[in-house]
Amino acid sequence: MDMKRRIGILTGGGDCPGLNAVIRAVAKKLMLELGAEVVGIEDSFDGFLDGRWRRLSYDDVSGILTRGGTILGTTNKGDPFAYRDRGDVSAKIVAGVRKLKLEGLVVLGGDGTMRISHRMTQAGVRVVGVPKTIDNDVVGTEVTFGFDSAVRVATEALDALHSTADSHRRIMLVEVMGRTVGWIALHAGVAGGADVILIPEIPHRMEALAESVRRRHARRRFTIAAVAEGAGQAMQIGKQLESATGIEARVAVLGHLQRGGSPTPTDRILASRLGAAAAGLVARRRWNRMVAVRGGRTTDIALSQVAGKVKRVPPGHELIGVARAVGTSFGD
């Protein structure tokens, strides 16, 4: 008879809505179908370095579907291969996995965490990855959980600012997350009826941007702009626009509001699907892969195909065409 299987689970990188839904799905499926023990590693890979871990019970993972954040804690400052002032501590993590007698790890994270996970597989740790990020920039999957929740927050902010922009004849810029990609700005901009969308993938020119604002204000009272942080600081862009057009500009920076709160129903469902799929890979001992969504269906991909890559908005993306068709400016 096989010994009881023991699986670790951790969350890495920035928090986002849906992490707890994945933890719940992974743990419950492994417990119910395999009778496995599930060990939660606290604060990402850091938990291995100072013994912060705990066995998860069925009750521990019940009632957490709707909660934001992660019950295990996380960090985006703990790369095991370049750990703060301690250098490469990956060997200690490998030793921690062996000490806890873990068959492998289920790792929830974004592109950075998937890169680390792939390197851990090369060091001898078995891993199943689950793609998480509000930025939606993990390659190999059509969508990541946390993205829909972030788009909801950004869209609601754009919606709310229409009335104050109209009342004061202002330019209102909403800065959203997206240091290297513009998925949130693009989706929220289209959903929230933004007149301007600025994303890193489409470099803007101030003279073109200012001209589009002037043309709009010749017939309308206000302009709403969705600005990905990687396209430039919204505060600076607002000052430049105000100077170039003579129209008063105001800026709202959403920051970590986009990471917080309860996940949307869409993210709860997606996280549950990906969690169950990850547990399925563990059950079949298909390690060193990442679960993904392709063609609307859950599938999986080798971690080696994901590591070190970023999914950017392609120039010919349908939503860019949709936005341009209704007169939205990208400042190019």
C-alpha positions as CSV (number, residue, x, y, z in Angstrom):
1,M,0.0,0.0,0.0
2,D,1.3,3.5,-0.9
3,M,2.2,5.8,1.9
4,K,0.0,8.8,2.4
5,R,1.0,11.5,-0.1
6,R,2.2,14.8,1.3
7,I,1.9,17.9,-0.9
8,G,3.0,21.5,-0.1
9,I,1.3,24.6,-1.3
10,L,2.4,28.2,-1.3
11,T,1.6,31.6,-2.8
12,G,4.2,33.9,-4.3
13,G,4.5,37.4,-5.5
14,G,1.9,40.1,-5.0
15,D,-1.5,39.1,-3.5
16,C,-4.6,39.2,-5.5
17,P,-8.2,38.1,-5.3
18,G,-8.7,34.4,-6.0
19,L,-5.7,32.9,-4.2
20,N,-7.8,31.5,-1.4
21,A,-10.2,30.0,-3.9
22,V,-7.3,28.1,-5.5
23,I,-5.9,26.9,-2.1
24,R,-9.4,25.7,-1.3
25,A,-9.8,23.8,-4.6
26,V,-6.4,22.2,-4.5
27,A,-6.5,21.1,-0.9
28,K,-10.1,19.8,-0.9
29,K,-9.6,17.8,-4.1
30,L,-6.3,16.2,-2.8
31,M,-7.8,15.5,0.6
32,L,-11.1,14.0,-0.7
33,E,-9.8,12.1,-3.7
34,L,-6.4,11.0,-2.6
35,G,-6.6,11.2,1.2
36,A,-3.4,13.4,0.9
37,E,-1.9,15.6,3.5
38,V,-1.6,19.2,2.4
39,V,1.0,21.4,4.0
40,G,0.7,25.2,3.7
41,I,4.0,27.1,3.4
42,E,3.7,30.6,4.8
43,D,4.9,33.8,3.1
44,S,6.0,32.1,-0.2
45,F,9.3,30.3,-0.2
46,D,10.4,32.2,2.9
47,G,8.5,29.7,5.0
48,F,11.0,27.1,4.2
49,L,13.9,29.2,5.6
50,D,12.6,29.6,9.1
51,G,10.2,26.8,9.6
52,R,6.9,28.6,9.0
53,W,4.5,26.0,7.7
54,R,1.4,24.2,8.9
55,R,-0.7,21.2,8.0
56,L,-4.0,22.3,6.5
57,S,-7.2,20.7,7.6
58,Y,-10.4,20.5,5.7
59,D,-11.9,23.2,8.0
60,D,-8.9,25.4,7.4
61,V,-9.7,25.7,3.7
62,S,-13.5,25.9,4.2
63,G,-15.2,29.3,4.0
64,I,-12.3,31.0,2.3
65,L,-13.7,31.1,-1.3
66,T,-14.9,34.7,-1.1
67,R,-11.9,36.1,0.9
68,G,-9.3,38.3,-0.8
69,G,-5.6,37.9,-0.2
70,T,-4.1,34.6,0.9
71,I,-4.4,32.7,4.2
72,L,-0.8,31.6,3.7
73,G,0.7,35.0,3.3
74,T,3.0,36.0,0.5
75,T,6.0,38.1,-0.5
76,N,7.4,39.5,-3.8
77,K,10.8,40.1,-2.2
78,G,12.1,36.6,-1.7
79,D,13.7,35.1,-4.8
80,P,15.4,32.0,-3.5
81,F,18.2,32.4,-6.1
82,A,18.9,36.0,-5.1
83,Y,17.6,36.4,-1.6
84,R,18.0,39.9,-0.3
85,D,21.4,40.1,1.4
86,R,21.8,36.3,1.7
87,G,22.4,35.4,-1.9
88,D,21.3,31.9,-3.2
89,V,19.3,30.1,-0.6
90,S,17.7,27.6,-3.0
91,A,19.6,24.7,-1.4
92,K,17.9,25.4,1.9
93,I,14.5,25.3,0.3
94,V,15.3,22.0,-1.4
95,A,16.4,20.7,2.1
96,G,13.2,22.1,3.6
97,V,11.1,20.2,1.0
98,R,12.9,17.0,1.9
99,K,12.7,17.6,5.6
100,L,8.9,17.9,5.4
101,K,8.8,14.8,3.2
102,L,6.9,16.6,0.5
103,E,6.3,14.8,-2.8
104,G,6.1,18.2,-4.5
105,L,4.8,21.7,-4.4
106,V,1.8,23.5,-5.8
107,V,2.9,27.1,-6.4
108,L,0.5,30.0,-7.1
109,G,2.1,33.0,-8.6
110,G,2.8,35.3,-11.6
111,D,5.5,35.4,-14.2
112,G,8.3,35.9,-11.6
113,T,7.1,33.1,-9.4
114,M,6.8,30.7,-12.4
115,R,10.4,31.6,-13.4
116,I,11.5,30.7,-9.8
117,S,9.4,27.6,-9.9
118,H,11.1,26.4,-13.1
119,R,14.5,26.9,-11.5
120,M,13.4,25.0,-8.4
121,T,12.5,22.1,-10.7
122,Q,16.0,22.1,-12.1
123,A,17.2,21.9,-8.4
124,G,15.2,18.8,-7.9
125,V,11.8,20.0,-6.5
126,R,8.7,18.8,-8.2
127,V,6.3,21.7,-9.0
128,V,2.8,22.3,-10.4
129,G,2.3,26.0,-11.1
130,V,-1.0,27.9,-11.0
131,P,-0.9,31.3,-12.9
132,K,-1.9,34.3,-10.8
133,T,-1.6,38.0,-11.4
134,I,-3.9,40.9,-11.8
135,D,-1.7,42.0,-14.8
136,N,-2.7,39.0,-16.9
137,D,0.8,38.8,-18.2
138,V,1.7,35.1,-17.8
139,V,2.4,33.4,-21.1
140,G,0.7,30.1,-22.0
141,T,-2.7,31.0,-20.6
142,E,-5.4,33.2,-22.0
143,V,-6.3,34.6,-18.6
144,T,-5.1,34.6,-15.0
145,F,-7.3,34.8,-11.9
146,G,-7.2,38.2,-10.2
147,F,-7.4,40.0,-13.5
148,D,-11.1,40.2,-13.7
149,S,-11.3,41.5,-10.1
150,A,-8.7,44.2,-10.9
151,V,-10.5,45.3,-14.1
152,R,-13.7,45.6,-12.0
153,V,-12.1,48.0,-9.6
154,A,-10.6,50.1,-12.4
155,T,-13.8,50.1,-14.4
156,E,-15.8,51.3,-11.4
157,A,-13.3,54.1,-10.8
158,L,-13.6,55.2,-14.4
159,D,-17.4,55.1,-14.1
160,A,-17.4,57.1,-11.0
161,L,-15.2,59.8,-12.4
162,H,-17.4,60.6,-15.4
163,S,-19.7,62.8,-13.4
164,T,-17.1,64.9,-11.7
165,A,-15.1,65.3,-14.9
166,D,-18.3,66.5,-16.7
167,S,-19.2,68.9,-13.9
168,H,-15.8,70.6,-13.9
169,R,-14.9,70.3,-17.6
170,R,-11.8,68.4,-16.7
171,I,-9.4,65.8,-18.0
172,M,-9.4,63.0,-15.5
173,L,-6.6,60.4,-15.6
174,V,-6.9,57.1,-13.8
175,E,-3.6,55.3,-13.3
176,V,-3.9,51.5,-13.1
177,M,-1.3,48.8,-12.5
178,G,0.7,47.4,-15.4
179,R,4.4,48.2,-15.3
180,T,5.2,46.3,-18.5
181,V,1.8,45.4,-20.0
182,G,-1.4,47.2,-20.6
183,W,-4.1,44.5,-20.1
184,I,-5.9,46.2,-17.2
185,A,-5.9,49.6,-18.8
186,L,-7.1,48.2,-22.1
187,H,-10.0,46.2,-20.7
188,A,-11.0,48.7,-18.1
189,G,-10.7,51.5,-20.6
190,V,-13.0,49.8,-23.1
191,A,-15.5,48.7,-20.3
192,G,-15.4,52.2,-18.6
193,G,-15.8,54.2,-21.8
194,A,-12.4,55.9,-21.5
195,D,-11.7,58.5,-24.2
196,V,-7.9,57.8,-24.0
197,I,-6.1,54.6,-23.2
198,L,-2.4,54.6,-22.7
199,I,-0.5,51.3,-22.5
200,P,3.2,50.4,-22.6
201,E,2.8,48.5,-25.9
202,I,1.7,51.6,-27.8
203,P,4.1,54.5,-27.2
204,H,2.3,57.8,-27.1
205,R,3.4,61.2,-28.3
206,M,2.3,64.2,-26.2
207,E,1.5,66.4,-29.2
208,A,-0.8,63.7,-30.6
209,L,-2.4,63.0,-27.3
210,A,-3.0,66.8,-26.7
211,E,-4.5,67.2,-30.1
212,S,-7.0,64.3,-29.5
213,V,-8.0,66.0,-26.2
214,R,-8.5,69.3,-27.9
215,R,-10.6,67.8,-30.6
216,R,-12.8,66.1,-28.0
217,H,-13.3,69.2,-25.9
218,A,-14.4,71.1,-29.0
219,R,-17.6,69.0,-28.7
220,R,-17.7,67.5,-25.2
221,R,-17.1,68.8,-21.7
222,F,-14.5,66.3,-20.4
223,T,-12.0,63.6,-21.2
224,I,-11.4,60.4,-19.2
225,A,-8.1,58.6,-19.6
226,A,-7.1,55.1,-18.4
227,V,-3.3,55.0,-18.0
228,A,-1.2,51.9,-17.4
229,E,1.6,52.8,-15.0
230,G,4.2,51.5,-17.5
231,A,3.0,54.0,-20.1
232,G,4.2,56.9,-17.9
233,Q,3.3,58.5,-14.6
234,A,-0.2,59.7,-14.9
235,M,0.6,62.7,-12.7
236,Q,3.3,63.9,-15.1
237,I,1.1,63.2,-18.1
238,G,-1.7,65.2,-16.6
239,K,0.6,68.2,-16.0
240,Q,1.9,68.0,-19.6
241,L,-1.7,67.8,-20.9
242,E,-2.8,70.7,-18.8
243,S,0.1,72.8,-20.1
244,A,-0.5,71.8,-23.7
245,T,-4.3,72.2,-23.8
246,G,-5.1,74.7,-21.1
247,I,-7.6,72.3,-19.7
248,E,-7.6,71.5,-16.0
249,A,-6.4,67.9,-15.3
250,R,-6.8,65.7,-12.2
251,V,-5.3,62.3,-11.5
252,A,-6.5,59.3,-9.5
253,V,-3.9,56.6,-8.8
254,L,-5.7,53.3,-7.8
255,G,-2.6,51.4,-6.7
256,H,-3.2,48.5,-4.4
257,L,-7.0,49.0,-4.4
258,Q,-6.8,46.8,-7.5
259,R,-5.3,43.9,-5.5
260,G,-7.7,44.0,-2.6
261,G,-11.2,42.9,-1.8
262,S,-13.3,39.8,-2.6
263,P,-12.8,38.1,-6.0
264,T,-15.5,38.5,-8.6
265,P,-17.6,35.5,-9.4
266,T,-15.6,35.1,-12.6
267,D,-12.4,34.9,-10.7
268,R,-13.8,32.6,-8.1
269,I,-14.9,30.2,-10.8
270,L,-11.6,30.5,-12.7
271,A,-9.5,30.0,-9.6
272,S,-11.6,26.9,-8.6
273,R,-11.1,25.5,-12.1
274,L,-7.4,26.0,-12.1
275,G,-7.0,24.7,-8.5
276,A,-8.9,21.5,-9.4
277,A,-6.8,21.1,-12.5
278,A,-3.6,21.6,-10.5
279,A,-4.7,18.9,-8.0
280,G,-5.4,16.7,-11.0
281,L,-1.9,17.0,-12.3
282,V,-0.6,16.2,-8.8
283,A,-2.8,13.1,-8.6
284,R,-1.4,11.9,-11.9
285,R,2.1,12.8,-10.9
286,R,2.5,15.2,-13.9
287,W,5.0,17.5,-12.3
288,N,6.8,20.6,-13.6
289,R,3.9,21.9,-15.5
290,M,1.6,24.9,-15.2
291,V,-2.2,24.8,-15.5
292,A,-3.6,27.1,-18.1
293,V,-6.7,28.2,-20.0
294,R,-6.7,27.8,-23.8
295,G,-9.7,28.0,-26.0
296,G,-11.8,28.5,-22.9
297,R,-10.7,25.1,-21.5
298,T,-8.3,24.2,-18.7
299,T,-5.1,22.5,-19.9
300,D,-1.4,22.6,-18.9
301,I,1.9,23.6,-20.2
302,A,5.5,22.8,-19.3
303,L,7.0,25.4,-16.9
304,S,10.0,25.6,-19.1
305,Q,7.8,27.2,-21.8
306,V,6.6,29.9,-19.3
307,A,9.7,30.8,-17.4
308,G,11.2,34.2,-18.2
309,K,8.5,35.3,-20.6
310,V,5.9,38.0,-20.4
311,K,2.6,38.1,-22.3
312,R,2.1,41.6,-23.7
313,V,-0.9,43.2,-25.5
314,P,-0.3,42.4,-29.3
315,P,-0.6,45.4,-31.6
316,G,-3.5,43.8,-33.5
317,H,-5.5,42.8,-30.4
318,E,-9.2,42.9,-31.1
319,L,-10.0,45.3,-28.2
320,I,-7.5,47.9,-29.6
321,G,-9.5,47.8,-32.8
322,V,-12.8,48.1,-30.9
323,A,-11.5,51.1,-28.9
324,R,-10.2,52.9,-32.0
325,A,-13.6,52.2,-33.8
326,V,-15.5,54.2,-31.2
327,G,-13.0,57.1,-31.2
328,T,-10.7,56.2,-28.3
329,S,-7.2,57.7,-28.6
330,F,-4.0,55.8,-27.8
331,G,-2.0,59.0,-28.2
332,D,0.0,57.6,-31.1
